[in-house]
Amino acid sequence: MNLVMQAFSNAKECVVEDVRPCAPEKASREEDATYPVEVRTSRGKVELRADDYAVYKRWVTTVTHMLTSSTAITMRN
């Protein structure tokens, strides 16, 4: 199961408001490193962890882009 599905598979619906990447627990790209991401939602904060840097980077980039796009669309209307 991937990072997102593990975190939200049993969660009730909420709105993602912010994504904040955190420093890895161990040196970057180390075999046992985990990459935490703090997600602020309408129901509070959730901390996600990825064990692969590529997954971590893709997830943070995608969600940040979606939040930025959503804000831009809202401001135009």
mmCIF file of the N, C-alpha and C atoms, coordinates in Angstrom:
data_MODEL
# 
_entry.id   MODEL 
# 
loop_
_atom_site.group_PDB 
_atom_site.id 
_atom_site.type_symbol 
_atom_site.label_atom_id 
_atom_site.label_alt_id 
_atom_site.label_comp_id 
_atom_site.label_asym_id 
_atom_site.label_entity_id 
_atom_site.label_seq_id 
_atom_site.pdbx_PDB_ins_code 
_atom_site.Cartn_x 
_atom_site.Cartn_y 
_atom_site.Cartn_z 
_atom_site.occupancy 
_atom_site.B_iso_or_equiv 
_atom_site.pdbx_formal_charge 
_atom_site.auth_seq_id 
_atom_site.auth_comp_id 
_atom_site.auth_asym_id 
_atom_site.auth_atom_id 
_atom_site.pdbx_PDB_model_num 
ATOM 1   N N  . MET A 1 1  ? 0.855   -1.177 0.000   1.00 0.00 ? 1  MET A N  1 
ATOM 2   C CA . MET A 1 1  ? 0.000   0.000  0.000   1.00 0.00 ? 1  MET A CA 1 
ATOM 3   C C  . MET A 1 1  ? 0.898   1.236  0.000   1.00 0.00 ? 1  MET A C  1 
ATOM 4   N N  . ASN A 1 2  ? 0.583   2.219  -0.812  1.00 0.00 ? 2  ASN A N  1 
ATOM 5   C CA . ASN A 1 2  ? 1.458   3.382  -0.909  1.00 0.00 ? 2  ASN A CA 1 
ATOM 6   C C  . ASN A 1 2  ? 1.246   4.364  0.243   1.00 0.00 ? 2  ASN A C  1 
ATOM 7   N N  . LEU A 1 3  ? 2.069   5.385  0.269   1.00 0.00 ? 3  LEU A N  1 
ATOM 8   C CA . LEU A 1 3  ? 2.092   6.376  1.347   1.00 0.00 ? 3  LEU A CA 1 
ATOM 9   C C  . LEU A 1 3  ? 0.728   6.990  1.609   1.00 0.00 ? 3  LEU A C  1 
ATOM 10  N N  . VAL A 1 4  ? 0.066   7.452  0.585   1.00 0.00 ? 4  VAL A N  1 
ATOM 11  C CA . VAL A 1 4  ? -1.214  8.137  0.751   1.00 0.00 ? 4  VAL A CA 1 
ATOM 12  C C  . VAL A 1 4  ? -2.282  7.175  1.240   1.00 0.00 ? 4  VAL A C  1 
ATOM 13  N N  . MET A 1 5  ? -2.350  6.000  0.659   1.00 0.00 ? 5  MET A N  1 
ATOM 14  C CA . MET A 1 5  ? -3.382  5.046  1.037   1.00 0.00 ? 5  MET A CA 1 
ATOM 15  C C  . MET A 1 5  ? -3.234  4.601  2.484   1.00 0.00 ? 5  MET A C  1 
ATOM 16  N N  . GLN A 1 6  ? -2.015  4.424  2.965   1.00 0.00 ? 6  GLN A N  1 
ATOM 17  C CA . GLN A 1 6  ? -1.811  4.034  4.352   1.00 0.00 ? 6  GLN A CA 1 
ATOM 18  C C  . GLN A 1 6  ? -2.324  5.110  5.297   1.00 0.00 ? 6  GLN A C  1 
ATOM 19  N N  . ALA A 1 7  ? -2.071  6.346  4.970   1.00 0.00 ? 7  ALA A N  1 
ATOM 20  C CA . ALA A 1 7  ? -2.428  7.440  5.862   1.00 0.00 ? 7  ALA A CA 1 
ATOM 21  C C  . ALA A 1 7  ? -3.918  7.731  5.876   1.00 0.00 ? 7  ALA A C  1 
ATOM 22  N N  . PHE A 1 8  ? -4.573  7.597  4.746   1.00 0.00 ? 8  PHE A N  1 
ATOM 23  C CA . PHE A 1 8  ? -5.955  8.034  4.642   1.00 0.00 ? 8  PHE A CA 1 
ATOM 24  C C  . PHE A 1 8  ? -6.967  6.910  4.417   1.00 0.00 ? 8  PHE A C  1 
ATOM 25  N N  . SER A 1 9  ? -6.550  5.656  4.449   1.00 0.00 ? 9  SER A N  1 
ATOM 26  C CA . SER A 1 9  ? -7.473  4.571  4.136   1.00 0.00 ? 9  SER A CA 1 
ATOM 27  C C  . SER A 1 9  ? -8.628  4.475  5.129   1.00 0.00 ? 9  SER A C  1 
ATOM 28  N N  . ASN A 1 10 ? -8.406  4.806  6.396   1.00 0.00 ? 10 ASN A N  1 
ATOM 29  C CA . ASN A 1 10 ? -9.466  4.733  7.399   1.00 0.00 ? 10 ASN A CA 1 
ATOM 30  C C  . ASN A 1 10 ? -9.923  6.110  7.869   1.00 0.00 ? 10 ASN A C  1 
ATOM 31  N N  . ALA A 1 11 ? -9.405  7.151  7.262   1.00 0.00 ? 11 ALA A N  1 
ATOM 32  C CA . ALA A 1 11 ? -9.718  8.509  7.706   1.00 0.00 ? 11 ALA A CA 1 
ATOM 33  C C  . ALA A 1 11 ? -11.061 8.968  7.162   1.00 0.00 ? 11 ALA A C  1 
ATOM 34  N N  . LYS A 1 12 ? -11.705 9.838  7.939   1.00 0.00 ? 12 LYS A N  1 
ATOM 35  C CA . LYS A 1 12 ? -12.934 10.468 7.455   1.00 0.00 ? 12 LYS A CA 1 
ATOM 36  C C  . LYS A 1 12 ? -12.539 11.633 6.560   1.00 0.00 ? 12 LYS A C  1 
ATOM 37  N N  . GLU A 1 13 ? -13.489 12.104 5.769   1.00 0.00 ? 13 GLU A N  1 
ATOM 38  C CA . GLU A 1 13 ? -13.206 13.176 4.820   1.00 0.00 ? 13 GLU A CA 1 
ATOM 39  C C  . GLU A 1 13 ? -12.731 14.436 5.534   1.00 0.00 ? 13 GLU A C  1 
ATOM 40  N N  . CYS A 1 14 ? -11.695 15.048 4.983   1.00 0.00 ? 14 CYS A N  1 
ATOM 41  C CA . CYS A 1 14 ? -11.189 16.315 5.493   1.00 0.00 ? 14 CYS A CA 1 
ATOM 42  C C  . CYS A 1 14 ? -10.520 17.060 4.337   1.00 0.00 ? 14 CYS A C  1 
ATOM 43  N N  . VAL A 1 15 ? -10.272 18.333 4.543   1.00 0.00 ? 15 VAL A N  1 
ATOM 44  C CA . VAL A 1 15 ? -9.684  19.176 3.509   1.00 0.00 ? 15 VAL A CA 1 
ATOM 45  C C  . VAL A 1 15 ? -8.216  19.407 3.831   1.00 0.00 ? 15 VAL A C  1 
ATOM 46  N N  . VAL A 1 16 ? -7.335  19.162 2.856   1.00 0.00 ? 16 VAL A N  1 
ATOM 47  C CA . VAL A 1 16 ? -5.908  19.424 3.038   1.00 0.00 ? 16 VAL A CA 1 
ATOM 48  C C  . VAL A 1 16 ? -5.685  20.919 2.860   1.00 0.00 ? 16 VAL A C  1 
ATOM 49  N N  . GLU A 1 17 ? -5.067  21.546 3.864   1.00 0.00 ? 17 GLU A N  1 
ATOM 50  C CA . GLU A 1 17 ? -4.846  22.987 3.835   1.00 0.00 ? 17 GLU A CA 1 
ATOM 51  C C  . GLU A 1 17 ? -3.394  23.361 3.572   1.00 0.00 ? 17 GLU A C  1 
ATOM 52  N N  . ASP A 1 18 ? -2.461  22.504 3.994   1.00 0.00 ? 18 ASP A N  1 
ATOM 53  C CA . ASP A 1 18 ? -1.042  22.831 3.858   1.00 0.00 ? 18 ASP A CA 1 
ATOM 54  C C  . ASP A 1 18 ? -0.214  21.555 3.916   1.00 0.00 ? 18 ASP A C  1 
ATOM 55  N N  . VAL A 1 19 ? 0.909   21.560 3.233   1.00 0.00 ? 19 VAL A N  1 
ATOM 56  C CA . VAL A 1 19 ? 1.858   20.447 3.263   1.00 0.00 ? 19 VAL A CA 1 
ATOM 57  C C  . VAL A 1 19 ? 3.212   21.026 3.618   1.00 0.00 ? 19 VAL A C  1 
ATOM 58  N N  . ARG A 1 20 ? 3.856   20.433 4.606   1.00 0.00 ? 20 ARG A N  1 
ATOM 59  C CA . ARG A 1 20 ? 5.153   20.928 5.030   1.00 0.00 ? 20 ARG A CA 1 
ATOM 60  C C  . ARG A 1 20 ? 6.138   19.762 5.105   1.00 0.00 ? 20 ARG A C  1 
ATOM 61  N N  . PRO A 1 21 ? 7.101   19.706 4.172   1.00 0.00 ? 21 PRO A N  1 
ATOM 62  C CA . PRO A 1 21 ? 8.120   18.659 4.243   1.00 0.00 ? 21 PRO A CA 1 
ATOM 63  C C  . PRO A 1 21 ? 8.992   18.872 5.479   1.00 0.00 ? 21 PRO A C  1 
ATOM 64  N N  . CYS A 1 22 ? 9.384   17.797 6.113   1.00 0.00 ? 22 CYS A N  1 
ATOM 65  C CA . CYS A 1 22 ? 10.247  17.862 7.291   1.00 0.00 ? 22 CYS A CA 1 
ATOM 66  C C  . CYS A 1 22 ? 11.601  17.248 6.941   1.00 0.00 ? 22 CYS A C  1 
ATOM 67  N N  . ALA A 1 23 ? 12.591  17.528 7.745   1.00 0.00 ? 23 ALA A N  1 
ATOM 68  C CA . ALA A 1 23 ? 13.925  16.964 7.513   1.00 0.00 ? 23 ALA A CA 1 
ATOM 69  C C  . ALA A 1 23 ? 13.885  15.452 7.736   1.00 0.00 ? 23 ALA A C  1 
ATOM 70  N N  . PRO A 1 24 ? 14.618  14.690 6.925   1.00 0.00 ? 24 PRO A N  1 
ATOM 71  C CA . PRO A 1 24 ? 14.666  13.237 7.113   1.00 0.00 ? 24 PRO A CA 1 
ATOM 72  C C  . PRO A 1 24 ? 15.223  12.897 8.489   1.00 0.00 ? 24 PRO A C  1 
ATOM 73  N N  . GLU A 1 25 ? 14.812  11.744 9.020   1.00 0.00 ? 25 GLU A N  1 
ATOM 74  C CA . GLU A 1 25 ? 15.300  11.328 10.330  1.00 0.00 ? 25 GLU A CA 1 
ATOM 75  C C  . GLU A 1 25 ? 16.772  10.945 10.300  1.00 0.00 ? 25 GLU A C  1 
ATOM 76  N N  . LYS A 1 26 ? 17.249  10.475 9.169   1.00 0.00 ? 26 LYS A N  1 
ATOM 77  C CA . LYS A 1 26 ? 18.666  10.140 8.999   1.00 0.00 ? 26 LYS A CA 1 
ATOM 78  C C  . LYS A 1 26 ? 19.171  10.898 7.785   1.00 0.00 ? 26 LYS A C  1 
ATOM 79  N N  . ALA A 1 27 ? 20.446  10.799 7.546   1.00 0.00 ? 27 ALA A N  1 
ATOM 80  C CA . ALA A 1 27 ? 21.025  11.508 6.400   1.00 0.00 ? 27 ALA A CA 1 
ATOM 81  C C  . ALA A 1 27 ? 20.269  11.170 5.117   1.00 0.00 ? 27 ALA A C  1 
ATOM 82  N N  . SER A 1 28 ? 20.093  12.158 4.276   1.00 0.00 ? 28 SER A N  1 
ATOM 83  C CA . SER A 1 28 ? 19.315  12.018 3.048   1.00 0.00 ? 28 SER A CA 1 
ATOM 84  C C  . SER A 1 28 ? 19.822  10.867 2.182   1.00 0.00 ? 28 SER A C  1 
ATOM 85  N N  . ARG A 1 29 ? 18.893  10.131 1.616   1.00 0.00 ? 29 ARG A N  1 
ATOM 86  C CA . ARG A 1 29 ? 19.128  9.006  0.707   1.00 0.00 ? 29 ARG A CA 1 
ATOM 87  C C  . ARG A 1 29 ? 19.819  7.804  1.373   1.00 0.00 ? 29 ARG A C  1 
ATOM 88  N N  . GLU A 1 30 ? 19.883  7.798  2.693   1.00 0.00 ? 30 GLU A N  1 
ATOM 89  C CA . GLU A 1 30 ? 20.420  6.652  3.401   1.00 0.00 ? 30 GLU A CA 1 
ATOM 90  C C  . GLU A 1 30 ? 19.409  5.506  3.326   1.00 0.00 ? 30 GLU A C  1 
ATOM 91  N N  . GLU A 1 31 ? 19.862  4.277  3.390   1.00 0.00 ? 31 GLU A N  1 
ATOM 92  C CA . GLU A 1 31 ? 18.976  3.135  3.194   1.00 0.00 ? 31 GLU A CA 1 
ATOM 93  C C  . GLU A 1 31 ? 17.829  3.080  4.202   1.00 0.00 ? 31 GLU A C  1 
ATOM 94  N N  . ASP A 1 32 ? 18.086  3.382  5.466   1.00 0.00 ? 32 ASP A N  1 
ATOM 95  C CA . ASP A 1 32 ? 17.053  3.292  6.495   1.00 0.00 ? 32 ASP A CA 1 
ATOM 96  C C  . ASP A 1 32 ? 16.348  4.618  6.763   1.00 0.00 ? 32 ASP A C  1 
ATOM 97  N N  . ALA A 1 33 ? 16.605  5.617  5.966   1.00 0.00 ? 33 ALA A N  1 
ATOM 98  C CA . ALA A 1 33 ? 16.007  6.933  6.201   1.00 0.00 ? 33 ALA A CA 1 
ATOM 99  C C  . ALA A 1 33 ? 14.509  6.904  5.921   1.00 0.00 ? 33 ALA A C  1 
ATOM 100 N N  . THR A 1 34 ? 13.766  7.671  6.710   1.00 0.00 ? 34 THR A N  1 
ATOM 101 C CA . THR A 1 34 ? 12.358  7.906  6.400   1.00 0.00 ? 34 THR A CA 1 
ATOM 102 C C  . THR A 1 34 ? 12.190  9.401  6.202   1.00 0.00 ? 34 THR A C  1 
ATOM 103 N N  . TYR A 1 35 ? 11.266  9.758  5.359   1.00 0.00 ? 35 TYR A N  1 
ATOM 104 C CA . TYR A 1 35 ? 11.065  11.155 4.988   1.00 0.00 ? 35 TYR A CA 1 
ATOM 105 C C  . TYR A 1 35 ? 9.678   11.596 5.452   1.00 0.00 ? 35 TYR A C  1 
ATOM 106 N N  . PRO A 1 36 ? 9.608   12.339 6.561   1.00 0.00 ? 36 PRO A N  1 
ATOM 107 C CA . PRO A 1 36 ? 8.305   12.759 7.083   1.00 0.00 ? 36 PRO A CA 1 
ATOM 108 C C  . PRO A 1 36 ? 7.746   13.976 6.355   1.00 0.00 ? 36 PRO A C  1 
ATOM 109 N N  . VAL A 1 37 ? 6.429   14.006 6.244   1.00 0.00 ? 37 VAL A N  1 
ATOM 110 C CA . VAL A 1 37 ? 5.709   15.126 5.648   1.00 0.00 ? 37 VAL A CA 1 
ATOM 111 C C  . VAL A 1 37 ? 4.573   15.465 6.607   1.00 0.00 ? 37 VAL A C  1 
ATOM 112 N N  . GLU A 1 38 ? 4.499   16.719 7.017   1.00 0.00 ? 38 GLU A N  1 
ATOM 113 C CA . GLU A 1 38 ? 3.407   17.149 7.887   1.00 0.00 ? 38 GLU A CA 1 
ATOM 114 C C  . GLU A 1 38 ? 2.302   17.744 7.020   1.00 0.00 ? 38 GLU A C  1 
ATOM 115 N N  . VAL A 1 39 ? 1.112   17.205 7.158   1.00 0.00 ? 39 VAL A N  1 
ATOM 116 C CA . VAL A 1 39 ? -0.038  17.670 6.385   1.00 0.00 ? 39 VAL A CA 1 
ATOM 117 C C  . VAL A 1 39 ? -1.040  18.279 7.362   1.00 0.00 ? 39 VAL A C  1 
ATOM 118 N N  . ARG A 1 40 ? -1.386  19.542 7.133   1.00 0.00 ? 40 ARG A N  1 
ATOM 119 C CA . ARG A 1 40 ? -2.393  20.196 7.972   1.00 0.00 ? 40 ARG A CA 1 
ATOM 120 C C  . ARG A 1 40 ? -3.734  20.074 7.258   1.00 0.00 ? 40 ARG A C  1 
ATOM 121 N N  . THR A 1 41 ? -4.711  19.537 7.962   1.00 0.00 ? 41 THR A N  1 
ATOM 122 C CA . THR A 1 41 ? -6.040  19.349 7.386   1.00 0.00 ? 41 THR A CA 1 
ATOM 123 C C  . THR A 1 41 ? -7.076  20.089 8.221   1.00 0.00 ? 41 THR A C  1 
ATOM 124 N N  . SER A 1 42 ? -8.301  20.067 7.757   1.00 0.00 ? 42 SER A N  1 
ATOM 125 C CA . SER A 1 42 ? -9.390  20.700 8.498   1.00 0.00 ? 42 SER A CA 1 
ATOM 126 C C  . SER A 1 42 ? -9.667  19.978 9.815   1.00 0.00 ? 42 SER A C  1 
ATOM 127 N N  . ARG A 1 43 ? -9.126  18.789 9.987   1.00 0.00 ? 43 ARG A N  1 
ATOM 128 C CA . ARG A 1 43 ? -9.311  18.022 11.224  1.00 0.00 ? 43 ARG A CA 1 
ATOM 129 C C  . ARG A 1 43 ? -8.046  17.959 12.080  1.00 0.00 ? 43 ARG A C  1 
ATOM 130 N N  . GLY A 1 44 ? -7.012  18.692 11.705  1.00 0.00 ? 44 GLY A N  1 
ATOM 131 C CA . GLY A 1 44 ? -5.771  18.692 12.475  1.00 0.00 ? 44 GLY A CA 1 
ATOM 132 C C  . GLY A 1 44 ? -4.582  18.284 11.625  1.00 0.00 ? 44 GLY A C  1 
ATOM 133 N N  . LYS A 1 45 ? -3.471  18.014 12.306  1.00 0.00 ? 45 LYS A N  1 
ATOM 134 C CA . LYS A 1 45 ? -2.244  17.655 11.597  1.00 0.00 ? 45 LYS A CA 1 
ATOM 135 C C  . LYS A 1 45 ? -2.104  16.146 11.483  1.00 0.00 ? 45 LYS A C  1 
ATOM 136 N N  . VAL A 1 46 ? -1.537  15.730 10.348  1.00 0.00 ? 46 VAL A N  1 
ATOM 137 C CA . VAL A 1 46 ? -1.244  14.325 10.096  1.00 0.00 ? 46 VAL A CA 1 
ATOM 138 C C  . VAL A 1 46 ? 0.203   14.259 9.651   1.00 0.00 ? 46 VAL A C  1 
ATOM 139 N N  . GLU A 1 47 ? 0.959   13.309 10.190  1.00 0.00 ? 47 GLU A N  1 
ATOM 140 C CA . GLU A 1 47 ? 2.337   13.139 9.737   1.00 0.00 ? 47 GLU A CA 1 
ATOM 141 C C  . GLU A 1 47 ? 2.424   11.876 8.895   1.00 0.00 ? 47 GLU A C  1 
ATOM 142 N N  . LEU A 1 48 ? 2.876   12.048 7.671   1.00 0.00 ? 48 LEU A N  1 
ATOM 143 C CA . LEU A 1 48 ? 3.072   10.927 6.754   1.00 0.00 ? 48 LEU A CA 1 
ATOM 144 C C  . LEU A 1 48 ? 4.557   10.618 6.691   1.00 0.00 ? 48 LEU A C  1 
ATOM 145 N N  . ARG A 1 49 ? 4.893   9.368  6.414   1.00 0.00 ? 49 ARG A N  1 
ATOM 146 C CA . ARG A 1 49 ? 6.297   8.983  6.278   1.00 0.00 ? 49 ARG A CA 1 
ATOM 147 C C  . ARG A 1 49 ? 6.470   8.142  5.022   1.00 0.00 ? 49 ARG A C  1 
ATOM 148 N N  . ALA A 1 50 ? 7.474   8.502  4.257   1.00 0.00 ? 50 ALA A N  1 
ATOM 149 C CA . ALA A 1 50 ? 7.826   7.719  3.068   1.00 0.00 ? 50 ALA A CA 1 
ATOM 150 C C  . ALA A 1 50 ? 9.195   7.100  3.306   1.00 0.00 ? 50 ALA A C  1 
ATOM 151 N N  . ASP A 1 51 ? 9.376   5.879  2.868   1.00 0.00 ? 51 ASP A N  1 
ATOM 152 C CA . ASP A 1 51 ? 10.686  5.246  3.027   1.00 0.00 ? 51 ASP A CA 1 
ATOM 153 C C  . ASP A 1 51 ? 11.513  5.332  1.750   1.00 0.00 ? 51 ASP A C  1 
ATOM 154 N N  . ASP A 1 52 ? 10.996  6.029  0.760   1.00 0.00 ? 52 ASP A N  1 
ATOM 155 C CA . ASP A 1 52 ? 11.691  6.194  -0.509  1.00 0.00 ? 52 ASP A CA 1 
ATOM 156 C C  . ASP A 1 52 ? 11.698  7.675  -0.870  1.00 0.00 ? 52 ASP A C  1 
ATOM 157 N N  . TYR A 1 53 ? 12.875  8.218  -1.160  1.00 0.00 ? 53 TYR A N  1 
ATOM 158 C CA . TYR A 1 53 ? 12.993  9.653  -1.433  1.00 0.00 ? 53 TYR A CA 1 
ATOM 159 C C  . TYR A 1 53 ? 12.193  10.074 -2.664  1.00 0.00 ? 53 TYR A C  1 
ATOM 160 N N  . ALA A 1 54 ? 12.176  9.254  -3.700  1.00 0.00 ? 54 ALA A N  1 
ATOM 161 C CA . ALA A 1 54 ? 11.447  9.603  -4.924  1.00 0.00 ? 54 ALA A CA 1 
ATOM 162 C C  . ALA A 1 54 ? 9.942   9.710  -4.655  1.00 0.00 ? 54 ALA A C  1 
ATOM 163 N N  . VAL A 1 55 ? 9.397   8.792  -3.864  1.00 0.00 ? 55 VAL A N  1 
ATOM 164 C CA . VAL A 1 55 ? 7.977   8.833  -3.504  1.00 0.00 ? 55 VAL A CA 1 
ATOM 165 C C  . VAL A 1 55 ? 7.690   10.082 -2.682  1.00 0.00 ? 55 VAL A C  1 
ATOM 166 N N  . TYR A 1 56 ? 8.547   10.346 -1.719  1.00 0.00 ? 56 TYR A N  1 
ATOM 167 C CA . TYR A 1 56 ? 8.423   11.535 -0.866  1.00 0.00 ? 56 TYR A CA 1 
ATOM 168 C C  . TYR A 1 56 ? 8.399   12.812 -1.702  1.00 0.00 ? 56 TYR A C  1 
ATOM 169 N N  . LYS A 1 57 ? 9.363   12.956 -2.578  1.00 0.00 ? 57 LYS A N  1 
ATOM 170 C CA . LYS A 1 57 ? 9.487   14.163 -3.400  1.00 0.00 ? 57 LYS A CA 1 
ATOM 171 C C  . LYS A 1 57 ? 8.289   14.313 -4.336  1.00 0.00 ? 57 LYS A C  1 
ATOM 172 N N  . ARG A 1 58 ? 7.870   13.225 -4.962  1.00 0.00 ? 58 ARG A N  1 
ATOM 173 C CA . ARG A 1 58 ? 6.729   13.266 -5.874  1.00 0.00 ? 58 ARG A CA 1 
ATOM 174 C C  . ARG A 1 58 ? 5.448   13.641 -5.124  1.00 0.00 ? 58 ARG A C  1 
ATOM 175 N N  . TRP A 1 59 ? 5.249   13.072 -3.941  1.00 0.00 ? 59 TRP A N  1 
ATOM 176 C CA . TRP A 1 59 ? 4.048   13.348 -3.167  1.00 0.00 ? 59 TRP A CA 1 
ATOM 177 C C  . TRP A 1 59 ? 4.000   14.812 -2.744  1.00 0.00 ? 59 TRP A C  1 
ATOM 178 N N  . VAL A 1 60 ? 5.096   15.322 -2.192  1.00 0.00 ? 60 VAL A N  1 
ATOM 179 C CA . VAL A 1 60 ? 5.139   16.725 -1.753  1.00 0.00 ? 60 VAL A CA 1 
ATOM 180 C C  . VAL A 1 60 ? 4.933   17.664 -2.935  1.00 0.00 ? 60 VAL A C  1 
ATOM 181 N N  . THR A 1 61 ? 5.602   17.414 -4.037  1.00 0.00 ? 61 THR A N  1 
ATOM 182 C CA . THR A 1 61 ? 5.481   18.265 -5.224  1.00 0.00 ? 61 THR A CA 1 
ATOM 183 C C  . THR A 1 61 ? 4.055   18.261 -5.768  1.00 0.00 ? 61 THR A C  1 
ATOM 184 N N  . THR A 1 62 ? 3.449   17.090 -5.863  1.00 0.00 ? 62 THR A N  1 
ATOM 185 C CA . THR A 1 62 ? 2.099   16.978 -6.414  1.00 0.00 ? 62 THR A CA 1 
ATOM 186 C C  . THR A 1 62 ? 1.067   17.678 -5.540  1.00 0.00 ? 62 THR A C  1 
ATOM 187 N N  . VAL A 1 63 ? 1.091   17.426 -4.238  1.00 0.00 ? 63 VAL A N  1 
ATOM 188 C CA . VAL A 1 63 ? 0.102   18.039 -3.346  1.00 0.00 ? 63 VAL A CA 1 
ATOM 189 C C  . VAL A 1 63 ? 0.305   19.546 -3.273  1.00 0.00 ? 63 VAL A C  1 
ATOM 190 N N  . THR A 1 64 ? 1.543   19.998 -3.226  1.00 0.00 ? 64 THR A N  1 
ATOM 191 C CA . THR A 1 64 ? 1.813   21.438 -3.210  1.00 0.00 ? 64 THR A CA 1 
ATOM 192 C C  . THR A 1 64 ? 1.285   22.090 -4.484  1.00 0.00 ? 64 THR A C  1 
ATOM 193 N N  . HIS A 1 65 ? 1.504   21.448 -5.621  1.00 0.00 ? 65 HIS A N  1 
ATOM 194 C CA . HIS A 1 65 ? 1.001   21.971 -6.894  1.00 0.00 ? 65 HIS A CA 1 
ATOM 195 C C  . HIS A 1 65 ? -0.529  22.027 -6.893  1.00 0.00 ? 65 HIS A C  1 
ATOM 196 N N  . MET A 1 66 ? -1.169  20.988 -6.393  1.00 0.00 ? 66 MET A N  1 
ATOM 197 C CA . MET A 1 66 ? -2.627  20.965 -6.341  1.00 0.00 ? 66 MET A CA 1 
ATOM 198 C C  . MET A 1 66 ? -3.167  22.079 -5.447  1.00 0.00 ? 66 MET A C  1 
ATOM 199 N N  . LEU A 1 67 ? -2.530  22.302 -4.309  1.00 0.00 ? 67 LEU A N  1 
ATOM 200 C CA . LEU A 1 67 ? -2.977  23.370 -3.409  1.00 0.00 ? 67 LEU A CA 1 
ATOM 201 C C  . LEU A 1 67 ? -2.776  24.738 -4.048  1.00 0.00 ? 67 LEU A C  1 
ATOM 202 N N  . THR A 1 68 ? -1.657  24.927 -4.735  1.00 0.00 ? 68 THR A N  1 
ATOM 203 C CA . THR A 1 68 ? -1.382  26.196 -5.413  1.00 0.00 ? 68 THR A CA 1 
ATOM 204 C C  . THR A 1 68 ? -2.386  26.425 -6.538  1.00 0.00 ? 68 THR A C  1 
ATOM 205 N N  . SER A 1 69 ? -2.662  25.397 -7.314  1.00 0.00 ? 69 SER A N  1 
ATOM 206 C CA . SER A 1 69 ? -3.632  25.508 -8.410  1.00 0.00 ? 69 SER A CA 1 
ATOM 207 C C  . SER A 1 69 ? -5.025  25.813 -7.880  1.00 0.00 ? 69 SER A C  1 
ATOM 208 N N  . SER A 1 70 ? -5.395  25.169 -6.800  1.00 0.00 ? 70 SER A N  1 
ATOM 209 C CA . SER A 1 70 ? -6.705  25.381 -6.194  1.00 0.00 ? 70 SER A CA 1 
ATOM 210 C C  . SER A 1 70 ? -6.858  26.820 -5.720  1.00 0.00 ? 70 SER A C  1 
ATOM 211 N N  . THR A 1 71 ? -5.819  27.366 -5.120  1.00 0.00 ? 71 THR A N  1 
ATOM 212 C CA . THR A 1 71 ? -5.842  28.752 -4.651  1.00 0.00 ? 71 THR A CA 1 
ATOM 213 C C  . THR A 1 71 ? -5.953  29.707 -5.825  1.00 0.00 ? 71 THR A C  1 
ATOM 214 N N  . ALA A 1 72 ? -5.224  29.444 -6.900  1.00 0.00 ? 72 ALA A N  1 
ATOM 215 C CA . ALA A 1 72 ? -5.260  30.314 -8.083  1.00 0.00 ? 72 ALA A CA 1 
ATOM 216 C C  . ALA A 1 72 ? -6.644  30.311 -8.723  1.00 0.00 ? 72 ALA A C  1 
ATOM 217 N N  . ILE A 1 73 ? -7.273  29.159 -8.800  1.00 0.00 ? 73 ILE A N  1 
ATOM 218 C CA . ILE A 1 73 ? -8.613  29.064 -9.388  1.00 0.00 ? 73 ILE A CA 1 
ATOM 219 C C  . ILE A 1 73 ? -9.624  29.799 -8.517  1.00 0.00 ? 73 ILE A C  1 
ATOM 220 N N  . THR A 1 74 ? -9.526  29.641 -7.211  1.00 0.00 ? 74 THR A N  1 
ATOM 221 C CA . THR A 1 74 ? -10.438 30.308 -6.285  1.00 0.00 ? 74 THR A CA 1 
ATOM 222 C C  . THR A 1 74 ? -10.310 31.819 -6.382  1.00 0.00 ? 74 THR A C  1 
ATOM 223 N N  . MET A 1 75 ? -9.088  32.318 -6.515  1.00 0.00 ? 75 MET A N  1 
ATOM 224 C CA . MET A 1 75 ? -8.855  33.761 -6.568  1.00 0.00 ? 75 MET A CA 1 
ATOM 225 C C  . MET A 1 75 ? -9.390  34.367 -7.866  1.00 0.00 ? 75 MET A C  1 
ATOM 226 N N  . ARG A 1 76 ? -9.387  33.602 -8.970  1.00 0.00 ? 76 ARG A N  1 
ATOM 227 C CA . ARG A 1 76 ? -9.882  34.112 -10.253 1.00 0.00 ? 76 ARG A CA 1 
ATOM 228 C C  . ARG A 1 76 ? -11.397 34.236 -10.272 1.00 0.00 ? 76 ARG A C  1 
ATOM 229 N N  . ASN A 1 77 ? -12.070 33.373 -9.557  1.00 0.00 ? 77 ASN A N  1 
ATOM 230 C CA . ASN A 1 77 ? -13.547 33.370 -9.585  1.00 0.00 ? 77 ASN A CA 1 
ATOM 231 C C  . ASN A 1 77 ? -14.098 34.400 -8.703  1.00 0.00 ? 77 ASN A C  1 
# 
